[in-house]
Amino acid sequence: MELLPEVDAAVDALFWDRDDAVKRLAALRTLEKAVACEGARNGISPAADSSSSSSSPRTCVEEIRRLGGVDRLRKALAWDDPDAVDLAASVIAACSGSTARPPGARAFRFGNKHEIVVRECDYVEGGLGWRVWASAVVMCRDMLERAEELKIRGADVLEVGAGCGVAGFLAARLGAKSGAFVFQLQYTFVFHPSLTFTDYLPGVLANLRASVAINEANAPMNDPDRSSPCAFSVRHLEWLSAVPGLVEKTKRVGGGDGSACAFADAAAAAAAAAADALDPRATFKLILGSDVCYEDPLPLALARTLKARSPYSGPRTTASAR
């Protein structure tokens, strides 16, 4: 049990000593040392002494999780300290076990003919949107079975909290309509893409654009489900702005759920978000979202956003994995 007291003390230090650069860095190094033996046991680093079962690597990782250390490590990713951020990211990856995949393309097959390829990034870049979660896969299977009921063919589609965008890309394969120029007020025409992916983290939006490039390059030829290619768009959409005053009341740590902000300051991030913002006039007949609410005040903000983005005045159903 020799490592466990050190792990306990280090996790405590990430909270109580978070404003002390020296102490918090020492705590992170202790946690890195504790989880390193897990990599050793799996052949990632020089072998550890397997006879020392009392301080097994699995026990150290489980202790970090049990103490809420992963959440504190996520907050550490927002610190203005590159060494601390690197160490925190390394420990988070070790605590993620088999889910700690490196960035890269990943393929999903739905039915007999729909293979969707998306790019997954890493947690530091994309927060909770870094990978495709099981709920999105479940929703895609449901979409495949209910495509006619959901009236996907010919619909203009919005995916909220898109993450890697697997549901939106499947909707495109199932016949979401091609982009069109839509008449707007003041005698202007605005190009309305058929499928719009939205999220709010810079890293997620960049990763979505990479997935769009993959899918545009690999679009199936002579697809009987499509008469023309689907047009994609990636846009910033902050749900909190749908509720007056909520943005000011709610502080997003580090630009998101532990994701590294790609900008040097808040002003630069705000300017980039404004440049990528979804047209406030845009509405969509079909809105998709899977596993997108995980803390307050997101449910209220999402409900207001969906109401604003739907062209219907009455209640409608939004496809969502449960």
CORWOGI-V721295 format. One line per field, one symbol per residue. burial: # if it has 24 or more other C-alpha atoms within 12 Angstrom, else .. A space follows every 50 residues. Layout:
burial->???
//
This chain:
burial->..##.##########..#.....################........... ....###########.#.###########....#############.... ....#..#.#...####################..#########..#..# #############################............######### ############.##...#.....#...###############....... .#.#########......#..##..####..###########.....#.. ###.######.......###..
//
